[in-house]
Amino acid sequence: MQDRNRPYPESWDRVADVRVFRTNAKEWDKLITWRADMRKRGWKLLKVTSDDSELVAVFGRTKTDLHPSGG
């Protein structure tokens, strides 16, 4: 089972910069705003999970996107 603080595979940290957004499940429409804002900055929505009380969205961009010159 995944760690609640890291709702994605640990291996993602080696290849991408990852951001996790959380809100209560009743405010799921925030995901639309988050996705638009993050997409403008080059981030991709990688995973969304929810339960009765919480929505979790995981965004990421590859480390090569962050450092295109390799540095």
C-alpha positions as CSV (number, residue, x, y, z in Angstrom):
1,M,0.0,0.0,0.0
2,Q,1.2,3.5,-0.8
3,D,2.2,6.0,1.8
4,R,-0.6,8.6,2.3
5,N,2.0,11.4,2.0
6,R,3.2,10.0,-1.3
7,P,0.2,8.7,-3.3
8,Y,2.4,7.6,-6.2
9,P,5.2,5.1,-6.8
10,E,8.5,6.0,-5.2
11,S,10.2,5.4,-8.6
12,W,8.5,8.5,-10.0
13,D,10.8,10.7,-7.8
14,R,13.8,9.4,-9.7
15,V,12.6,10.6,-13.1
16,A,10.2,13.5,-12.4
17,D,9.5,16.4,-10.2
18,V,6.1,15.6,-8.6
19,R,3.5,17.8,-6.9
20,V,0.5,16.5,-4.9
21,F,-2.6,18.6,-4.5
22,R,-5.3,17.6,-2.0
23,T,-8.8,18.8,-1.3
24,N,-12.0,17.4,0.2
25,A,-14.0,15.3,-2.2
26,K,-16.9,17.8,-2.2
27,E,-14.6,20.4,-3.9
28,W,-13.4,18.2,-6.8
29,D,-14.0,21.0,-9.2
30,K,-10.8,22.6,-7.9
31,L,-9.0,20.0,-10.0
32,I,-10.0,21.8,-13.2
33,T,-8.3,25.0,-12.0
34,W,-5.2,23.1,-10.8
35,R,-4.9,21.3,-14.1
36,A,-5.1,24.5,-16.1
37,D,-2.6,26.3,-13.9
38,M,-0.2,23.5,-13.9
39,R,-0.5,22.8,-17.6
40,K,0.5,26.4,-18.4
41,R,3.7,25.7,-16.5
42,G,4.5,22.5,-18.3
43,W,3.1,20.0,-15.7
44,K,1.0,17.0,-16.6
45,L,-1.7,15.4,-14.6
46,L,-0.4,11.9,-13.8
47,K,-2.9,10.5,-11.4
48,V,-6.2,11.3,-9.6
49,T,-7.6,9.3,-6.7
50,S,-10.5,10.0,-4.4
51,D,-12.5,8.5,-1.6
52,D,-15.4,9.7,0.5
53,S,-13.4,12.5,2.1
54,E,-10.5,13.5,-0.1
55,L,-9.4,14.0,-3.7
56,V,-5.7,13.7,-4.5
57,A,-4.2,14.9,-7.8
58,V,-0.6,14.1,-8.7
59,F,1.2,16.3,-11.3
60,G,4.6,15.8,-12.7
61,R,7.1,16.8,-15.3
62,T,10.2,14.9,-16.2
63,K,13.5,16.0,-14.9
64,T,14.7,16.4,-18.4
65,D,11.9,19.0,-18.9
66,L,13.2,20.8,-15.8
67,H,16.9,20.7,-16.9
68,P,17.0,20.4,-20.7
69,S,20.7,21.2,-20.9
70,G,21.4,18.2,-18.6
71,G,22.6,20.4,-15.8
